[in-house]
Amino acid sequence: MKKLSSKKPNAAPRNLVTFELSPEAFEALERDAAQHGERSHHQRARAITFHYLANRDSIEQRALLGGIESKLMGVAELIRRNTYAVLVHAAKMDNEKAKVWIRESLYEPLEK
């Protein structure tokens, strides 16, 4: 970040942020600005930055929770596969009957 001083001796420094975007990112920013009714891509970039900084804790928490949810879905799939193996190979349940039982029993949300 660059702090620019004014020509006035007692003026507070200005906090400016300047960076270059790839052509693809710039086009995406312009489209996003148009979709959000912003007058310029500068205003949209400013709004995105402010939104991110104001909400970064919740954004990071959502990303963390998304990762945990993904891992839990993987565990749930392993449980379904292991249950199928036990039902079919150990309990000698019919293949289709085991699939139906798993769909009915292990895909529904648990009731409180």
C-alpha positions as semicolon CSV with decimal commas, in nm:
position;residue;x (nm);y (nm);z (nm)
1;M;0,000;0,000;0,000
2;K;0,126;0,343;-0,088
3;K;0,061;0,648;0,129
4;L;0,066;0,963;-0,075
5;S;0,111;1,296;0,090
6;S;-0,062;1,605;-0,027
7;K;0,120;1,921;-0,127
8;K;-0,040;2,083;0,176
9;P;0,200;2,057;0,473
10;N;-0,059;1,952;0,736
11;A;-0,272;1,729;0,511
12;A;-0,321;1,369;0,616
13;P;-0,165;1,106;0,390
14;R;-0,403;0,934;0,146
15;N;-0,425;0,556;0,151
16;L;-0,434;0,441;-0,211
17;V;-0,428;0,089;-0,347
18;T;-0,325;0,033;-0,708
19;F;-0,270;-0,295;-0,887
20;E;-0,292;-0,446;-1,233
21;L;-0,534;-0,723;-1,328
22;S;-0,503;-0,983;-1,599
23;P;-0,725;-0,913;-1,900
24;E;-0,962;-1,193;-1,793
25;A;-0,992;-1,065;-1,436
26;F;-1,044;-0,709;-1,562
27;E;-1,324;-0,822;-1,794
28;A;-1,484;-1,015;-1,509
29;L;-1,464;-0,707;-1,287
30;E;-1,627;-0,492;-1,555
31;R;-1,909;-0,747;-1,602
32;D;-1,955;-0,767;-1,226
33;A;-1,971;-0,388;-1,198
34;A;-2,238;-0,375;-1,469
35;Q;-2,441;-0,650;-1,299
36;H;-2,430;-0,462;-0,967
37;G;-2,517;-0,127;-1,121
38;E;-2,185;0,034;-1,033
39;R;-2,080;0,331;-1,245
40;S;-1,724;0,208;-1,282
41;H;-1,506;-0,094;-1,225
42;H;-1,311;0,116;-0,972
43;Q;-1,620;0,152;-0,754
44;R;-1,697;-0,219;-0,783
45;A;-1,339;-0,314;-0,688
46;R;-1,365;-0,082;-0,388
47;A;-1,700;-0,236;-0,284
48;I;-1,561;-0,589;-0,319
49;T;-1,257;-0,499;-0,110
50;F;-1,464;-0,334;0,164
51;H;-1,709;-0,626;0,169
52;Y;-1,428;-0,879;0,196
53;L;-1,247;-0,691;0,473
54;A;-1,568;-0,635;0,670
55;N;-1,672;-0,999;0,638
56;R;-1,344;-1,186;0,616
57;D;-1,400;-1,377;0,941
58;S;-1,733;-1,512;0,820
59;I;-1,591;-1,578;0,472
60;E;-1,301;-1,776;0,622
61;Q;-1,541;-1,963;0,852
62;R;-1,767;-2,053;0,557
63;A;-1,464;-2,183;0,366
64;L;-1,356;-2,385;0,670
65;L;-1,707;-2,523;0,719
66;G;-1,726;-2,608;0,349
67;G;-1,409;-2,815;0,382
68;I;-1,542;-2,993;0,690
69;E;-1,874;-3,062;0,516
70;S;-1,689;-3,209;0,218
71;K;-1,489;-3,440;0,446
72;L;-1,806;-3,546;0,629
73;M;-1,973;-3,631;0,299
74;G;-1,674;-3,852;0,221
75;V;-1,708;-4,027;0,558
76;A;-2,081;-4,076;0,497
77;E;-2,005;-4,239;0,162
78;L;-1,752;-4,472;0,326
79;I;-2,012;-4,568;0,587
80;R;-2,264;-4,650;0,312
81;R;-2,008;-4,860;0,124
82;N;-1,900;-5,048;0,436
83;T;-2,263;-5,106;0,537
84;Y;-2,334;-5,245;0,190
85;A;-2,034;-5,479;0,216
86;V;-2,147;-5,605;0,558
87;L;-2,508;-5,655;0,448
88;V;-2,423;-5,835;0,124
89;H;-2,112;-6,031;0,217
90;A;-2,148;-6,098;0,590
91;A;-2,527;-6,101;0,633
92;K;-2,584;-6,256;0,288
93;M;-2,856;-6,001;0,208
94;D;-2,972;-5,978;-0,153
95;N;-2,777;-5,712;-0,348
96;E;-3,081;-5,505;-0,451
97;K;-3,243;-5,535;-0,108
98;A;-2,921;-5,403;0,052
99;K;-2,912;-5,106;-0,188
100;V;-3,275;-5,021;-0,110
101;W;-3,212;-5,046;0,265
102;I;-2,909;-4,817;0,238
103;R;-3,100;-4,561;0,029
104;E;-3,389;-4,560;0,275
105;S;-3,181;-4,567;0,591
106;L;-2,856;-4,385;0,523
107;Y;-2,948;-4,101;0,286
108;E;-3,223;-3,941;0,492
109;P;-3,132;-3,672;0,743
110;L;-3,145;-3,780;1,103
111;E;-3,452;-3,662;1,290
112;K;-3,408;-3,482;1,620
